[in-house]
Amino acid sequence: MSQVPEDAKPALDLLKSVGGDEMVSMMMQTFIQFAEERLAKLVEEAGNRRISEVASIAHSLKSSARQLGALAMGEACAVTEIAGKSGDMDGALDGVTAIQREYAAAKPWMQALANS
């Protein structure tokens, strides 16, 4: 199983205390599906330079990522959202790359929890 980062463990422990491993697995499965769809749309909107849409999608991913312990992804989403809302095109586009990178880093351990 992929190693869960230390900074993710408090969020995961909280979720496990509420609904057990089964709930964590279900939430990870749902998030991965949601994230894959949203990331595809994020890249599309970034390519079309629709910065307000980039900010909106980053916002939609932010809380879920943080709740599930993907804190670096949540932070990348927050920075991207702020850049998009403030009209910083370069910052928002850089943020899209950061979100993709952080999701790629989190996906293996999230997938392992989804399948457990």
PyMOL CGO cylinders between C-alpha atoms (Angstrom):
from pymol import cmd
from pymol.cgo import CYLINDER

trace = [
    CYLINDER, 0.00, 0.00, 0.00, 1.23, 3.49, -0.79, 0.3, 1, 1, 1, 1, 1, 1,
    CYLINDER, 1.23, 3.49, -0.79, 2.43, 5.41, 2.21, 0.3, 1, 1, 1, 1, 1, 1,
    CYLINDER, 2.43, 5.41, 2.21, -0.07, 7.87, 3.64, 0.3, 1, 1, 1, 1, 1, 1,
    CYLINDER, -0.07, 7.87, 3.64, 1.72, 11.16, 4.39, 0.3, 1, 1, 1, 1, 1, 1,
    CYLINDER, 1.72, 11.16, 4.39, 2.00, 12.13, 8.04, 0.3, 1, 1, 1, 1, 1, 1,
    CYLINDER, 2.00, 12.13, 8.04, 0.08, 15.38, 7.49, 0.3, 1, 1, 1, 1, 1, 1,
    CYLINDER, 0.08, 15.38, 7.49, -2.89, 13.42, 6.10, 0.3, 1, 1, 1, 1, 1, 1,
    CYLINDER, -2.89, 13.42, 6.10, -3.26, 11.15, 9.12, 0.3, 1, 1, 1, 1, 1, 1,
    CYLINDER, -3.26, 11.15, 9.12, -5.17, 13.54, 11.43, 0.3, 1, 1, 1, 1, 1, 1,
    CYLINDER, -5.17, 13.54, 11.43, -7.89, 14.10, 8.81, 0.3, 1, 1, 1, 1, 1, 1,
    CYLINDER, -7.89, 14.10, 8.81, -8.09, 10.39, 8.04, 0.3, 1, 1, 1, 1, 1, 1,
    CYLINDER, -8.09, 10.39, 8.04, -8.20, 9.47, 11.72, 0.3, 1, 1, 1, 1, 1, 1,
    CYLINDER, -8.20, 9.47, 11.72, -11.09, 11.87, 12.21, 0.3, 1, 1, 1, 1, 1, 1,
    CYLINDER, -11.09, 11.87, 12.21, -13.00, 10.36, 9.28, 0.3, 1, 1, 1, 1, 1, 1,
    CYLINDER, -13.00, 10.36, 9.28, -12.31, 6.83, 10.54, 0.3, 1, 1, 1, 1, 1, 1,
    CYLINDER, -12.31, 6.83, 10.54, -13.59, 7.78, 13.99, 0.3, 1, 1, 1, 1, 1, 1,
    CYLINDER, -13.59, 7.78, 13.99, -16.87, 8.90, 12.44, 0.3, 1, 1, 1, 1, 1, 1,
    CYLINDER, -16.87, 8.90, 12.44, -17.49, 6.18, 9.86, 0.3, 1, 1, 1, 1, 1, 1,
    CYLINDER, -17.49, 6.18, 9.86, -14.73, 3.62, 9.97, 0.3, 1, 1, 1, 1, 1, 1,
    CYLINDER, -14.73, 3.62, 9.97, -12.57, 2.31, 7.18, 0.3, 1, 1, 1, 1, 1, 1,
    CYLINDER, -12.57, 2.31, 7.18, -15.57, 1.60, 4.97, 0.3, 1, 1, 1, 1, 1, 1,
    CYLINDER, -15.57, 1.60, 4.97, -16.60, 5.26, 4.96, 0.3, 1, 1, 1, 1, 1, 1,
    CYLINDER, -16.60, 5.26, 4.96, -13.04, 6.38, 4.22, 0.3, 1, 1, 1, 1, 1, 1,
    CYLINDER, -13.04, 6.38, 4.22, -12.88, 3.94, 1.32, 0.3, 1, 1, 1, 1, 1, 1,
    CYLINDER, -12.88, 3.94, 1.32, -16.17, 5.19, -0.10, 0.3, 1, 1, 1, 1, 1, 1,
    CYLINDER, -16.17, 5.19, -0.10, -15.15, 8.83, 0.28, 0.3, 1, 1, 1, 1, 1, 1,
    CYLINDER, -15.15, 8.83, 0.28, -11.82, 8.19, -1.45, 0.3, 1, 1, 1, 1, 1, 1,
    CYLINDER, -11.82, 8.19, -1.45, -13.56, 6.42, -4.34, 0.3, 1, 1, 1, 1, 1, 1,
    CYLINDER, -13.56, 6.42, -4.34, -15.98, 9.31, -4.73, 0.3, 1, 1, 1, 1, 1, 1,
    CYLINDER, -15.98, 9.31, -4.73, -13.25, 11.93, -4.50, 0.3, 1, 1, 1, 1, 1, 1,
    CYLINDER, -13.25, 11.93, -4.50, -11.01, 10.24, -7.07, 0.3, 1, 1, 1, 1, 1, 1,
    CYLINDER, -11.01, 10.24, -7.07, -13.87, 10.09, -9.57, 0.3, 1, 1, 1, 1, 1, 1,
    CYLINDER, -13.87, 10.09, -9.57, -14.83, 13.72, -8.83, 0.3, 1, 1, 1, 1, 1, 1,
    CYLINDER, -14.83, 13.72, -8.83, -11.21, 14.90, -8.98, 0.3, 1, 1, 1, 1, 1, 1,
    CYLINDER, -11.21, 14.90, -8.98, -10.55, 13.19, -12.32, 0.3, 1, 1, 1, 1, 1, 1,
    CYLINDER, -10.55, 13.19, -12.32, -13.61, 14.89, -13.84, 0.3, 1, 1, 1, 1, 1, 1,
    CYLINDER, -13.61, 14.89, -13.84, -12.84, 18.29, -12.31, 0.3, 1, 1, 1, 1, 1, 1,
    CYLINDER, -12.84, 18.29, -12.31, -9.14, 18.17, -13.27, 0.3, 1, 1, 1, 1, 1, 1,
    CYLINDER, -9.14, 18.17, -13.27, -10.03, 17.45, -16.89, 0.3, 1, 1, 1, 1, 1, 1,
    CYLINDER, -10.03, 17.45, -16.89, -12.37, 20.45, -16.85, 0.3, 1, 1, 1, 1, 1, 1,
    CYLINDER, -12.37, 20.45, -16.85, -9.74, 22.56, -15.04, 0.3, 1, 1, 1, 1, 1, 1,
    CYLINDER, -9.74, 22.56, -15.04, -7.18, 21.88, -17.76, 0.3, 1, 1, 1, 1, 1, 1,
    CYLINDER, -7.18, 21.88, -17.76, -9.76, 22.63, -20.46, 0.3, 1, 1, 1, 1, 1, 1,
    CYLINDER, -9.76, 22.63, -20.46, -10.73, 25.95, -18.88, 0.3, 1, 1, 1, 1, 1, 1,
    CYLINDER, -10.73, 25.95, -18.88, -7.08, 26.89, -18.32, 0.3, 1, 1, 1, 1, 1, 1,
    CYLINDER, -7.08, 26.89, -18.32, -6.37, 26.15, -21.97, 0.3, 1, 1, 1, 1, 1, 1,
    CYLINDER, -6.37, 26.15, -21.97, -9.23, 28.46, -22.93, 0.3, 1, 1, 1, 1, 1, 1,
    CYLINDER, -9.23, 28.46, -22.93, -7.92, 31.05, -20.45, 0.3, 1, 1, 1, 1, 1, 1,
    CYLINDER, -7.92, 31.05, -20.45, -11.24, 31.21, -18.63, 0.3, 1, 1, 1, 1, 1, 1,
    CYLINDER, -11.24, 31.21, -18.63, -9.73, 32.28, -15.35, 0.3, 1, 1, 1, 1, 1, 1,
    CYLINDER, -9.73, 32.28, -15.35, -13.00, 32.64, -13.44, 0.3, 1, 1, 1, 1, 1, 1,
    CYLINDER, -13.00, 32.64, -13.44, -13.83, 29.02, -14.25, 0.3, 1, 1, 1, 1, 1, 1,
    CYLINDER, -13.83, 29.02, -14.25, -10.35, 27.94, -13.16, 0.3, 1, 1, 1, 1, 1, 1,
    CYLINDER, -10.35, 27.94, -13.16, -10.94, 29.70, -9.82, 0.3, 1, 1, 1, 1, 1, 1,
    CYLINDER, -10.94, 29.70, -9.82, -14.35, 28.07, -9.44, 0.3, 1, 1, 1, 1, 1, 1,
    CYLINDER, -14.35, 28.07, -9.44, -13.08, 24.56, -10.13, 0.3, 1, 1, 1, 1, 1, 1,
    CYLINDER, -13.08, 24.56, -10.13, -10.12, 25.05, -7.79, 0.3, 1, 1, 1, 1, 1, 1,
    CYLINDER, -10.12, 25.05, -7.79, -12.58, 26.13, -5.10, 0.3, 1, 1, 1, 1, 1, 1,
    CYLINDER, -12.58, 26.13, -5.10, -14.71, 23.02, -5.66, 0.3, 1, 1, 1, 1, 1, 1,
    CYLINDER, -14.71, 23.02, -5.66, -11.70, 20.74, -5.15, 0.3, 1, 1, 1, 1, 1, 1,
    CYLINDER, -11.70, 20.74, -5.15, -10.15, 22.61, -2.21, 0.3, 1, 1, 1, 1, 1, 1,
    CYLINDER, -10.15, 22.61, -2.21, -12.31, 21.58, 0.73, 0.3, 1, 1, 1, 1, 1, 1,
    CYLINDER, -12.31, 21.58, 0.73, -12.72, 17.97, -0.32, 0.3, 1, 1, 1, 1, 1, 1,
    CYLINDER, -12.72, 17.97, -0.32, -8.98, 17.55, -0.78, 0.3, 1, 1, 1, 1, 1, 1,
    CYLINDER, -8.98, 17.55, -0.78, -8.30, 19.04, 2.64, 0.3, 1, 1, 1, 1, 1, 1,
    CYLINDER, -8.30, 19.04, 2.64, -11.03, 16.99, 4.32, 0.3, 1, 1, 1, 1, 1, 1,
    CYLINDER, -11.03, 16.99, 4.32, -9.48, 13.79, 2.97, 0.3, 1, 1, 1, 1, 1, 1,
    CYLINDER, -9.48, 13.79, 2.97, -5.96, 14.72, 4.02, 0.3, 1, 1, 1, 1, 1, 1,
    CYLINDER, -5.96, 14.72, 4.02, -4.56, 15.83, 0.65, 0.3, 1, 1, 1, 1, 1, 1,
    CYLINDER, -4.56, 15.83, 0.65, -3.37, 19.05, 2.24, 0.3, 1, 1, 1, 1, 1, 1,
    CYLINDER, -3.37, 19.05, 2.24, -0.82, 20.03, -0.39, 0.3, 1, 1, 1, 1, 1, 1,
    CYLINDER, -0.82, 20.03, -0.39, -3.45, 19.63, -3.09, 0.3, 1, 1, 1, 1, 1, 1,
    CYLINDER, -3.45, 19.63, -3.09, -5.89, 21.68, -1.02, 0.3, 1, 1, 1, 1, 1, 1,
    CYLINDER, -5.89, 21.68, -1.02, -3.29, 24.42, -0.64, 0.3, 1, 1, 1, 1, 1, 1,
    CYLINDER, -3.29, 24.42, -0.64, -2.56, 24.41, -4.38, 0.3, 1, 1, 1, 1, 1, 1,
    CYLINDER, -2.56, 24.41, -4.38, -6.29, 24.77, -4.99, 0.3, 1, 1, 1, 1, 1, 1,
    CYLINDER, -6.29, 24.77, -4.99, -6.52, 27.68, -2.54, 0.3, 1, 1, 1, 1, 1, 1,
    CYLINDER, -6.52, 27.68, -2.54, -3.62, 29.54, -4.18, 0.3, 1, 1, 1, 1, 1, 1,
    CYLINDER, -3.62, 29.54, -4.18, -5.09, 28.91, -7.63, 0.3, 1, 1, 1, 1, 1, 1,
    CYLINDER, -5.09, 28.91, -7.63, -8.52, 30.10, -6.53, 0.3, 1, 1, 1, 1, 1, 1,
    CYLINDER, -8.52, 30.10, -6.53, -7.10, 33.32, -5.11, 0.3, 1, 1, 1, 1, 1, 1,
    CYLINDER, -7.10, 33.32, -5.11, -5.03, 33.96, -8.24, 0.3, 1, 1, 1, 1, 1, 1,
    CYLINDER, -5.03, 33.96, -8.24, -8.04, 33.37, -10.45, 0.3, 1, 1, 1, 1, 1, 1,
    CYLINDER, -8.04, 33.37, -10.45, -10.33, 35.60, -8.44, 0.3, 1, 1, 1, 1, 1, 1,
    CYLINDER, -10.33, 35.60, -8.44, -7.76, 38.40, -8.43, 0.3, 1, 1, 1, 1, 1, 1,
    CYLINDER, -7.76, 38.40, -8.43, -7.25, 38.22, -12.19, 0.3, 1, 1, 1, 1, 1, 1,
    CYLINDER, -7.25, 38.22, -12.19, -3.71, 36.83, -12.00, 0.3, 1, 1, 1, 1, 1, 1,
    CYLINDER, -3.71, 36.83, -12.00, -3.69, 34.71, -15.17, 0.3, 1, 1, 1, 1, 1, 1,
    CYLINDER, -3.69, 34.71, -15.17, -0.11, 33.50, -14.80, 0.3, 1, 1, 1, 1, 1, 1,
    CYLINDER, -0.11, 33.50, -14.80, -0.67, 32.59, -11.14, 0.3, 1, 1, 1, 1, 1, 1,
    CYLINDER, -0.67, 32.59, -11.14, -3.86, 30.73, -11.97, 0.3, 1, 1, 1, 1, 1, 1,
    CYLINDER, -3.86, 30.73, -11.97, -2.23, 28.81, -14.82, 0.3, 1, 1, 1, 1, 1, 1,
    CYLINDER, -2.23, 28.81, -14.82, 0.76, 27.94, -12.63, 0.3, 1, 1, 1, 1, 1, 1,
    CYLINDER, 0.76, 27.94, -12.63, -1.75, 26.82, -10.02, 0.3, 1, 1, 1, 1, 1, 1,
    CYLINDER, -1.75, 26.82, -10.02, -3.37, 24.40, -12.44, 0.3, 1, 1, 1, 1, 1, 1,
    CYLINDER, -3.37, 24.40, -12.44, 0.02, 22.73, -12.89, 0.3, 1, 1, 1, 1, 1, 1,
    CYLINDER, 0.02, 22.73, -12.89, 0.50, 22.64, -9.10, 0.3, 1, 1, 1, 1, 1, 1,
    CYLINDER, 0.50, 22.64, -9.10, -2.94, 21.07, -8.57, 0.3, 1, 1, 1, 1, 1, 1,
    CYLINDER, -2.94, 21.07, -8.57, -2.18, 18.39, -11.16, 0.3, 1, 1, 1, 1, 1, 1,
    CYLINDER, -2.18, 18.39, -11.16, 1.19, 17.67, -9.54, 0.3, 1, 1, 1, 1, 1, 1,
    CYLINDER, 1.19, 17.67, -9.54, -0.23, 17.45, -6.02, 0.3, 1, 1, 1, 1, 1, 1,
    CYLINDER, -0.23, 17.45, -6.02, -3.12, 15.25, -7.14, 0.3, 1, 1, 1, 1, 1, 1,
    CYLINDER, -3.12, 15.25, -7.14, -0.67, 12.91, -8.88, 0.3, 1, 1, 1, 1, 1, 1,
    CYLINDER, -0.67, 12.91, -8.88, 1.31, 12.70, -5.64, 0.3, 1, 1, 1, 1, 1, 1,
    CYLINDER, 1.31, 12.70, -5.64, -1.80, 12.01, -3.52, 0.3, 1, 1, 1, 1, 1, 1,
    CYLINDER, -1.80, 12.01, -3.52, -3.61, 9.65, -5.88, 0.3, 1, 1, 1, 1, 1, 1,
    CYLINDER, -3.61, 9.65, -5.88, -1.59, 6.47, -5.11, 0.3, 1, 1, 1, 1, 1, 1,
    CYLINDER, -1.59, 6.47, -5.11, -2.28, 6.54, -1.37, 0.3, 1, 1, 1, 1, 1, 1,
    CYLINDER, -2.28, 6.54, -1.37, -5.85, 7.71, -1.91, 0.3, 1, 1, 1, 1, 1, 1,
    CYLINDER, -5.85, 7.71, -1.91, -6.41, 4.87, -4.38, 0.3, 1, 1, 1, 1, 1, 1,
    CYLINDER, -6.41, 4.87, -4.38, -4.96, 2.39, -1.89, 0.3, 1, 1, 1, 1, 1, 1,
    CYLINDER, -4.96, 2.39, -1.89, -7.41, 3.59, 0.77, 0.3, 1, 1, 1, 1, 1, 1,
    CYLINDER, -7.41, 3.59, 0.77, -10.27, 3.51, -1.75, 0.3, 1, 1, 1, 1, 1, 1,
    CYLINDER, -10.27, 3.51, -1.75, -9.54, -0.14, -2.45, 0.3, 1, 1, 1, 1, 1, 1,
    CYLINDER, -9.54, -0.14, -2.45, -9.07, -1.24, 1.15, 0.3, 1, 1, 1, 1, 1, 1,
]
cmd.load_cgo(trace, "trace")
